């Protein structure tokens, strides 16, 4: 009986063992799958305003000694003098007239300019040929040297053809190995006092042509214009200089150079001794005081980010380069734009394609200001949690940020009655209320639980799923 009883016990226990080990309960160890989302993406741009550089207009008159006495200038020095033309700064809108020191009117005069202008009354040349032109100026014999009056008359007679322009920087560069001796009668009687008196008289005429606030204080019997400069055409020049390259005994030319400079509050350094060996610095002081003209650009739209990123409008912050922040009513997000002009002055321009803001009132930018714009990407939402192996549904436990959520807040994605395998599924959704797929996609392969809208997770959060696996991958 005992043996028989054992058989019945085994027979009775067998169904119980089978019931407690049905198919779902055969797990292959506890597993954990985790999705760690990235922090919210941030970005910034730092952009500075621009400007338009207007090359300052600079008009130069080169008066070059063409008397026979220049034969006594050493060829090396003569070459160095002629090369002075090449020291004209390229940052200027220059116009250059070359004329013989001893001559009449515009005869044997030449002209070149950066802009390629072609005024009447002169022979047009290229800058590269200017040195050879100077070397070929015709020699004059037996005539008195009147360089001061020559400069005055050439400027006056070449204003209407725009060689010498209104409001430009007007510069005379005179080379002579003697002095202005137009005051000397019958080739004798030169003296320092009379030479300097001549220099004063010519200074008056040149300052009349310059225009401005000159009071006539240099006028004397050698002047051609009245004390108040009445009837004299005026350049209203931004600056006038008389750079003379002459011997130390050239009292008239030195006086003109000094007077013209100090009348405009410049230190007297516009005379260069012909005896020096290099003339490369002749324009240094002049160049240093010729101001670049800058047009400040003004902006009422500004870049935020390119088209390849997304921007959360409410996260945008705008900072000036002094660290102060624009108020919320000083800018407005206008979305993605294509070739939208950022600048409105001096003309519409500097287009940008991408996310942009409109600058309002005090928020507008004027050169040389800069703006730093910071922003966050829109929040990313995730509506699914990932399981790498096929799970036993009853063993699944889901945690969001380490906190277990109720089983009613998730559901296993199935195909029929079995967990569904995906070779690639985007777990990112548009929002907690819209489970449509969002981009850029965050794809996983495996099995998934779908979350209730109330427990959808976002940036810098985790979804951990622990479960028993059936041992089947797909």
C-alpha positions as CSV (number, residue, x, y, z in Angstrom):
1,X,0.0,0.0,0.0
2,X,2.8,2.3,0.8
3,X,4.3,2.0,-2.7
4,X,0.9,2.5,-4.3
5,X,0.3,5.6,-2.2
6,X,3.6,7.1,-3.4
7,X,2.5,6.6,-7.0
8,X,-0.7,8.4,-6.4
9,X,1.1,11.2,-4.6
10,X,3.4,11.6,-7.6
11,X,0.5,11.5,-10.0
12,X,-1.3,14.2,-8.0
13,X,1.8,16.4,-7.7
14,X,2.7,16.3,-11.4
15,X,-0.2,18.5,-12.6
16,X,0.6,21.0,-9.8
17,X,4.2,21.3,-11.0
18,X,3.2,21.7,-14.6
19,X,0.7,24.4,-13.7
20,X,3.3,26.5,-11.7
21,X,5.8,26.2,-14.6
22,X,3.6,27.3,-17.5
23,X,5.3,28.8,-20.6
24,X,5.4,32.5,-19.3
25,X,7.2,31.6,-16.1
26,X,10.2,29.9,-17.7
27,X,12.6,33.0,-17.4
28,X,16.2,33.0,-18.4
29,X,17.6,35.2,-15.6
30,X,16.7,38.8,-14.6
31,X,17.7,41.4,-17.2
32,X,17.9,45.2,-17.3
33,X,17.6,47.5,-20.3
34,X,18.1,51.2,-19.9
35,X,17.7,54.3,-22.0
36,X,19.7,57.3,-21.0
37,X,18.7,60.4,-22.8
38,X,21.1,63.2,-23.5
39,X,21.0,66.6,-21.8
40,X,19.2,69.4,-23.6
41,X,21.4,70.7,-26.4
42,X,22.6,74.3,-26.0
43,X,24.3,76.6,-28.4
44,X,25.5,80.2,-28.8
45,X,26.6,82.6,-31.5
46,X,28.9,85.6,-31.2
47,X,28.6,88.0,-34.1
48,X,30.0,91.5,-34.5
49,X,28.6,94.3,-36.6
50,X,30.5,95.5,-39.6
51,X,31.4,98.8,-41.3
52,X,32.1,100.2,-44.7
53,X,35.6,101.7,-45.1
54,X,35.6,104.6,-47.5
55,X,39.0,105.2,-48.8
56,X,39.9,108.9,-48.0
57,X,40.3,111.0,-51.2
58,X,43.9,112.1,-51.5
59,X,45.0,114.4,-54.3
60,X,48.7,114.8,-54.9
61,X,50.6,117.2,-57.1
62,X,54.2,116.1,-57.8
63,X,56.3,119.0,-59.0
64,X,59.6,117.6,-60.2
65,X,62.7,119.7,-60.9
66,X,63.4,119.6,-64.6
67,X,66.1,122.3,-64.7
68,X,69.5,121.6,-66.1
69,X,70.9,121.7,-62.6
70,X,69.4,118.3,-61.8
71,X,72.2,116.9,-63.9
72,X,74.3,117.3,-60.8
73,X,72.1,115.0,-58.7
74,X,73.7,111.6,-58.4
75,X,71.9,109.0,-60.4
76,X,71.3,106.8,-57.3
77,X,69.7,109.7,-55.5
78,X,67.7,110.6,-58.5
79,X,66.4,107.1,-58.7
80,X,65.5,107.2,-54.9
81,X,63.6,110.4,-55.4
82,X,61.7,109.2,-58.4
83,X,60.7,106.1,-56.4
84,X,58.9,108.4,-54.0
85,X,55.8,107.8,-56.1
86,X,55.7,104.2,-55.0
87,X,55.3,105.2,-51.3
88,X,51.7,106.5,-51.9
89,X,49.5,104.4,-49.5
90,X,47.1,102.0,-51.2
91,X,44.5,102.6,-48.5
92,X,43.8,106.0,-50.2
93,X,41.6,106.9,-53.1
94,X,44.5,108.7,-54.6
95,X,44.8,110.9,-57.7
96,X,48.2,112.0,-58.8
97,X,49.2,114.8,-61.1
98,X,52.9,114.9,-62.2
99,X,54.2,118.2,-63.6
100,X,57.6,119.7,-64.4
101,X,58.6,122.3,-61.9
102,X,59.6,124.7,-64.6
103,X,56.8,124.8,-67.2
104,X,53.7,126.4,-68.4
105,X,50.1,125.4,-67.6
106,X,49.3,121.7,-68.2
107,X,52.0,121.2,-70.8
108,X,53.9,117.9,-70.2
109,X,51.6,117.0,-67.2
110,X,50.6,113.4,-66.4
111,X,47.8,111.8,-64.3
112,X,47.0,108.5,-62.8
113,X,44.6,107.4,-60.0
114,X,43.5,104.4,-58.1
115,X,40.0,104.5,-59.5
116,X,41.3,104.9,-63.1
117,X,39.7,108.4,-63.6
118,X,40.4,110.2,-66.9
119,X,40.2,114.0,-66.3
120,X,40.6,116.4,-69.2
121,X,43.7,118.4,-69.9
122,X,46.4,115.9,-68.9
123,X,48.0,112.7,-70.3
124,X,46.7,109.6,-68.5
125,X,49.3,107.0,-67.5
126,X,49.4,104.0,-65.2
127,X,51.0,104.1,-61.8
128,X,53.7,101.6,-63.0
129,X,54.9,104.0,-65.7
130,X,55.0,107.1,-63.5
131,X,58.7,106.8,-62.6
132,X,59.7,106.6,-66.3
133,X,57.5,109.6,-67.0
134,X,59.4,111.6,-64.4
135,X,62.7,110.6,-65.8
136,X,61.6,111.8,-69.2
137,X,60.4,115.3,-68.3
138,X,61.9,117.8,-70.7
139,X,64.7,119.9,-69.4
140,X,64.2,123.6,-69.1
141,X,67.0,126.1,-69.5
142,X,67.4,129.8,-68.6
143,X,64.1,130.2,-66.7
144,X,63.6,131.4,-63.2
145,X,62.3,128.8,-60.8
146,X,58.8,129.7,-59.4
147,X,57.7,126.5,-57.7
148,X,55.4,128.2,-55.2
149,X,53.4,130.0,-57.9
150,X,53.5,126.9,-60.1
151,X,51.9,124.8,-57.4
152,X,49.2,127.5,-56.8
153,X,48.3,127.8,-60.4
154,X,48.2,124.1,-61.2
155,X,45.8,123.5,-58.3
156,X,43.6,126.4,-59.2
157,X,43.5,125.5,-62.9
158,X,42.7,121.8,-62.3
159,X,39.8,122.0,-59.9
160,X,37.1,122.1,-62.6
161,X,38.4,118.9,-64.2
162,X,38.3,117.2,-60.7
163,X,42.0,116.5,-60.5
164,X,41.8,118.4,-57.2
165,X,38.6,117.5,-55.6
166,X,36.5,119.3,-53.0
167,X,36.9,117.9,-49.4
168,X,39.9,115.8,-50.3
169,X,43.3,115.8,-48.7
170,X,45.5,118.0,-51.0
171,X,49.2,117.4,-50.9
172,X,52.0,119.1,-52.9
173,X,55.3,117.2,-53.2
174,X,58.0,119.4,-54.6
175,X,61.5,118.4,-55.6
176,X,64.1,121.0,-56.3
177,X,67.9,121.2,-55.9
178,X,67.6,125.0,-55.6
179,X,65.0,127.5,-54.2
180,X,62.1,129.5,-55.5
181,X,64.0,132.5,-56.9
182,X,61.1,134.2,-58.7
183,X,61.6,137.3,-56.5
184,X,65.2,137.8,-57.8
185,X,65.6,140.5,-60.3
186,X,68.2,140.2,-63.1
187,X,69.6,137.0,-61.6
188,X,71.1,138.6,-58.5
189,X,70.1,139.8,-55.1
190,X,68.8,136.6,-53.5
191,X,68.6,136.7,-49.8
192,X,66.9,134.8,-47.0
193,X,64.5,137.5,-45.8
194,X,63.1,138.1,-49.2
195,X,62.9,134.3,-49.9
196,X,60.9,133.8,-46.7
197,X,58.7,136.8,-47.6
198,X,57.9,135.1,-50.9
199,X,57.2,131.9,-49.0
200,X,54.6,133.8,-46.8
201,X,53.0,135.3,-49.8
202,X,52.6,132.0,-51.6
203,X,51.3,130.4,-48.3
204,X,48.5,132.9,-48.3
205,X,47.4,131.9,-51.9
206,X,47.6,128.2,-51.1
207,X,45.5,128.6,-47.9
208,X,43.0,130.6,-49.9
209,X,42.6,127.7,-52.3
210,X,42.4,125.3,-49.4
211,X,39.4,127.1,-47.9
212,X,38.2,126.9,-44.3
213,X,38.9,129.4,-41.5
214,X,42.1,131.0,-42.7
215,X,42.2,134.7,-41.8
216,X,44.6,136.1,-44.4
217,X,47.5,136.6,-42.0
218,X,50.2,135.5,-44.5
219,X,49.2,137.9,-47.3
220,X,51.9,140.3,-48.6
221,X,53.0,141.8,-51.9
222,X,53.9,138.4,-53.3
223,X,50.4,137.1,-52.9
224,X,48.0,137.0,-55.9
225,X,44.8,136.8,-53.8
226,X,43.2,139.4,-51.6
227,X,43.3,139.2,-47.8
228,X,39.8,137.7,-47.5
229,X,40.4,135.4,-50.5
230,X,37.4,136.8,-52.3
231,X,36.7,135.3,-55.7
232,X,39.1,132.5,-55.1
233,X,37.7,129.0,-55.8
234,X,38.0,126.9,-52.7
235,X,38.6,123.2,-52.2
236,X,37.5,123.1,-48.6
237,X,40.2,120.5,-48.3
238,X,40.2,118.2,-45.4
239,X,44.0,118.9,-45.2
240,X,46.6,120.6,-47.3
241,X,50.3,119.9,-47.0
242,X,53.4,121.2,-48.9
243,X,56.1,118.5,-48.8
244,X,59.4,120.0,-50.1
245,X,62.5,118.0,-50.9
246,X,65.2,120.7,-51.3
247,X,68.6,121.8,-50.1
248,X,68.9,123.4,-46.6
249,X,69.3,126.8,-48.2
250,X,65.9,126.8,-49.9
251,X,64.3,129.3,-47.6
252,X,61.2,130.0,-49.6
253,X,60.2,126.3,-50.0
254,X,61.0,125.6,-46.4
255,X,58.9,128.5,-45.3
256,X,55.9,127.4,-47.3
257,X,56.2,123.8,-45.9
258,X,56.4,125.1,-42.4
259,X,53.5,127.7,-42.7
260,X,51.1,125.2,-44.4
261,X,51.7,122.6,-41.6
262,X,51.5,124.9,-38.6
263,X,48.4,126.7,-39.9
264,X,46.6,123.4,-39.4
265,X,48.3,122.6,-36.1
266,X,50.7,120.0,-37.5
267,X,54.3,119.8,-36.3
268,X,56.7,121.2,-38.9
269,X,58.2,118.2,-40.5
270,X,57.2,118.7,-44.1
271,X,60.6,119.7,-45.4
272,X,63.1,117.0,-46.3
273,X,66.8,117.7,-46.9
274,X,67.8,116.7,-50.4
275,X,71.1,115.5,-49.0
276,X,69.5,112.5,-47.2
277,X,69.9,109.1,-48.9
278,X,66.4,107.7,-48.4
279,X,63.0,109.2,-48.9
280,X,60.9,106.2,-47.9
281,X,59.5,108.0,-44.9
282,X,58.5,111.2,-46.6
283,X,54.7,110.5,-46.3
284,X,54.8,109.0,-42.8
285,X,53.4,112.0,-40.9
286,X,50.9,112.8,-43.6
287,X,49.7,109.2,-43.7
288,X,49.3,109.2,-39.9
289,X,46.8,112.1,-39.9
290,X,44.7,111.1,-42.9
291,X,41.7,109.5,-41.3
292,X,39.9,106.5,-42.8
293,X,36.2,107.3,-43.3
294,X,34.0,104.7,-41.7
295,X,30.3,104.2,-42.3
296,X,28.8,102.4,-39.4
297,X,26.4,99.7,-40.3
298,X,23.1,99.4,-38.5
299,X,21.1,96.2,-37.9
300,X,17.6,95.3,-37.0
301,X,17.8,91.6,-37.6
302,X,20.4,89.2,-36.1
303,X,21.5,85.5,-36.5
304,X,20.7,83.0,-33.8
305,X,21.6,79.6,-35.3
306,X,21.9,77.8,-38.6
307,X,19.3,75.7,-40.3
308,X,20.8,72.4,-39.1
309,X,19.7,72.9,-35.5
310,X,16.5,73.4,-33.7
311,X,15.9,76.3,-31.3
312,X,13.5,76.7,-28.4
313,X,12.3,80.3,-28.8
314,X,11.6,80.8,-25.1
315,X,15.2,79.9,-24.2
316,X,16.8,82.6,-26.3
317,X,19.0,85.1,-24.4
318,X,20.8,88.0,-26.0
319,X,23.9,89.7,-24.5
320,X,25.8,92.8,-25.7
321,X,29.6,92.7,-25.8
322,X,29.7,94.7,-22.5
323,X,27.8,91.9,-20.8
324,X,24.4,93.5,-20.5
325,X,21.4,91.5,-21.5
326,X,18.7,92.7,-23.9
327,X,15.3,92.9,-22.4
328,X,12.5,90.7,-23.7
329,X,10.9,93.7,-25.5
330,X,14.1,94.5,-27.4
331,X,14.1,91.4,-29.6
332,X,11.6,88.9,-31.0
333,X,12.2,85.5,-32.5
334,X,11.1,85.3,-36.1
335,X,11.9,81.7,-36.9
336,X,13.9,80.3,-39.8
337,X,14.6,82.8,-42.6
338,X,16.1,82.5,-46.0
339,X,18.5,85.2,-47.2
340,X,17.0,87.7,-44.7
341,X,18.9,91.0,-44.7
342,X,20.3,91.8,-41.3
343,X,21.5,95.3,-42.1
344,X,19.3,98.3,-43.0
345,X,21.9,101.1,-43.1
346,X,23.7,102.4,-45.2
347,X,21.7,100.0,-47.4
348,X,19.9,96.7,-47.1
349,X,22.4,93.8,-46.9
350,X,24.4,91.1,-45.1
351,X,21.7,88.4,-45.6
352,X,21.5,85.4,-43.3
353,X,19.8,82.0,-43.6
354,X,18.7,80.3,-40.4
355,X,17.1,81.1,-37.1
356,X,16.8,84.8,-36.6
357,X,15.6,87.5,-34.2
358,X,14.3,91.0,-34.9
359,X,16.0,93.7,-32.9
360,X,13.7,96.3,-31.6
361,X,14.3,99.9,-30.4
362,X,17.4,100.0,-28.1
363,X,18.1,96.4,-29.1
364,X,19.3,97.5,-32.6
365,X,23.0,97.1,-33.3
366,X,25.4,99.8,-34.6
367,X,29.0,99.2,-35.5
368,X,31.3,98.3,-33.6
369,X,28.9,96.5,-31.3
370,X,28.6,92.7,-31.0
371,X,25.9,90.4,-29.7
372,X,26.2,86.9,-28.1
373,X,23.0,84.9,-28.5
374,X,22.5,81.7,-26.4
375,X,19.7,79.2,-26.9
376,X,18.5,75.7,-26.0
377,X,17.3,73.1,-28.4
378,X,13.6,72.2,-27.9
379,X,13.0,69.5,-25.3
380,X,13.0,66.0,-26.6
381,X,10.3,63.6,-25.5
382,X,10.5,59.8,-25.3
383,X,7.3,57.6,-25.3
384,X,8.9,54.2,-25.3
385,X,11.3,52.2,-23.2
386,X,13.6,49.6,-24.7
387,X,14.1,45.9,-23.9
388,X,16.9,44.1,-25.7
389,X,15.5,40.6,-25.3
390,X,12.0,39.2,-25.5
391,X,10.5,39.7,-22.1
392,X,8.1,37.7,-19.9
393,X,5.4,40.3,-19.6
394,X,4.4,39.6,-16.0
395,X,8.0,40.1,-14.9
396,X,8.4,43.6,-16.4
397,X,9.1,46.5,-14.0
398,X,9.6,50.0,-15.4
399,X,11.3,52.9,-13.6
400,X,11.6,56.5,-14.8
401,X,14.5,58.3,-13.2
402,X,14.8,55.5,-10.7
403,X,11.1,55.7,-9.6
404,X,8.9,52.7,-10.3
405,X,5.8,53.4,-12.2
406,X,2.5,51.5,-11.9
407,X,1.9,48.7,-14.4
408,X,-1.1,50.7,-15.6
409,X,1.2,53.4,-16.9
410,X,2.8,51.2,-19.5
411,X,1.9,48.5,-22.0
412,X,4.1,46.0,-23.9
413,X,4.0,46.5,-27.6
414,X,2.8,43.3,-29.1
415,X,2.0,41.6,-32.4
416,X,-1.1,39.7,-31.7
417,X,-0.5,38.2,-28.2
418,X,3.3,38.1,-28.4
419,X,5.9,40.8,-27.8
420,X,6.7,42.5,-31.1
421,X,10.3,42.7,-32.2
422,X,11.5,45.8,-34.1
423,X,14.7,45.9,-36.1
424,X,14.6,49.7,-35.8
425,X,12.2,51.8,-33.8
426,X,12.3,55.5,-33.1
427,X,11.5,56.0,-29.4
428,X,11.4,59.8,-29.7
429,X,8.0,61.4,-30.0
430,X,6.8,65.0,-30.6
431,X,5.3,65.5,-27.2
432,X,3.5,63.8,-24.4
433,X,0.2,64.5,-26.2
434,X,1.5,63.6,-29.7
435,X,3.2,60.2,-30.1
436,X,4.1,60.9,-33.7
437,X,7.7,60.2,-34.4
438,X,10.0,63.2,-33.9
439,X,13.3,64.0,-35.5
440,X,16.2,63.6,-35.3
441,X,15.2,60.0,-34.6
442,X,16.6,57.9,-31.6
443,X,16.4,54.3,-32.9
444,X,16.7,51.1,-31.1
445,X,16.3,47.4,-32.1
446,X,14.5,45.0,-29.8
447,X,11.2,45.1,-27.8
448,X,9.4,48.0,-26.3
449,X,6.9,49.2,-23.7
450,X,4.8,52.2,-24.5
451,X,4.4,54.7,-21.8
452,X,1.3,56.5,-20.7
453,X,1.4,60.3,-21.6
454,X,1.7,61.1,-17.9
455,X,5.0,59.4,-17.5
456,X,6.7,60.3,-20.8
457,X,10.4,61.1,-20.1
458,X,12.6,63.8,-21.5
459,X,16.1,65.2,-21.6
460,X,18.6,64.0,-19.0
461,X,16.2,61.3,-17.8
462,X,16.4,57.5,-17.8
463,X,14.0,54.7,-18.4
464,X,15.1,51.4,-16.8
465,X,13.3,48.1,-17.5
466,X,14.0,45.0,-15.5
467,X,12.4,41.7,-16.6
468,X,12.9,38.0,-17.1
469,X,13.8,37.1,-20.7
470,X,12.4,34.2,-22.6
471,X,15.8,33.8,-24.1
472,X,14.6,34.7,-27.5
473,X,16.1,37.7,-29.1
474,X,13.6,38.0,-32.0
